[in-house]
Amino acid sequence: MGRTRYEFRIDGPLTDEVRAAFADMRIVEPAPQVVLDGEVLDESHLHGIIAQFHALGLTVVSVLPVPDTPPDPETQERP
C-alpha cells in the first residue's frame, strides 16, 4: 500500500481537541456525521489513525479509500 487518500466518517460533532489532533486532514461536517479526509502513508499509518479516533472516544462509522479521479479531458493541456 502506497500513499492513498482516505475518507473517515465518524459520529460528530468534533471537539477542539479532536480538530487539533487531525489538523492535517480536511474536515467537513454534514450532520449527523463528520467526514475527515487525508493522505495515509501505509497500512500502519491507517491503523494508527483509527486507533487515535478510538483513543479520543470517537465512533468510526466508515473508512474508505478515495479513488483517484481520472483527468478531465476538457481541462488537460494540449501539446
Secondary structure, 3 states (H helix, E strand, C coil): CCCEEEEEEEECCCCHHHHHHCCCCEEECCCCEEEEEEEECCHHHHHHHHHHHHHCCCCEEEEEECCCCCCCCCCCCCC
